[in-house]
Amino acid sequence: EPTITRLINRKTLLSLIPLSDRAIYDMEKRGDFPARIALTSRDVAWEMGSVELWIQSRKAASIEVLRPGGRP
């Protein structure tokens, strides 16, 4: 039985991810962000679950990143 996947549009994605559309596109091309799904020739969407996993991975990675002025 097919699983229902929630898709989000560009406007919703950009409200969740505080990056420019171009930055997200560049990360997609490098494989560093979930790939968009072409719905029509003009409309694209992203799987919400994949975006949520990406956010969780960034949270985990940020714990390991030394911030400027921070201590190890």
N, C-alpha and C positions, 0 to 999 in steps of 0.2 A: 504494500500500500504506500503511495507516495507521501512524503513528508511535506507539510506546508512550510514554505520558507517565506519569511517576511522580507519584503524588498523596500528599500528607502530610496527616495529620489535625491538629486543633487542638493536641493535646498535643505532637506533634512540632514544629509551628510555634513554639509558645511556648518549647520547649526551644532552638530555634535563634535566636529573636529575643527579646532580653531587654526586652520591652515588655509592657504589660498587654493583655489581650484587647480592652478598650475602646479603647486607643490605636491598636491595629491596625485595629479596625473603623472608627474615625474617619478614619484615613489611607486606608482603602479607599474610603470615601464621597467623599473629596476627590480620589481618583484618584492618591494618592501611594504606594499599596501594591497588589500584585497582588490582583485580585478573587477571592473565594472561589467555589467551585463547589458548588452544592447537589446532593448525592448522593441524599438522601432528604429528607423534610420535617423531619428532625431532625439529619441529619448533613451536614457540609460538609467540604471539603478544598481544598487549594491545590496548584497545579502546582509541584513542586520546582524545575524549571528557572527559572520566573518568580521564585520567591523567591531563588534563587541570584543571578540577574541583579540583583535589587533590592539584595541584600547587596553585590555588586560595585559598584553605583552609589553606595551609601553610603560605601564605602571610598574611592572616587575623590573624592567630594564632601568627605570629611573631610580630605583632604590640603589642600584649598583653604580650609578653615575656620580662622580664627585662634582658637586656644584661649585662654582667660583666662590672663593672665600670660605668654603666648607672644610670640614675636617674629615680625614679618612676614617 
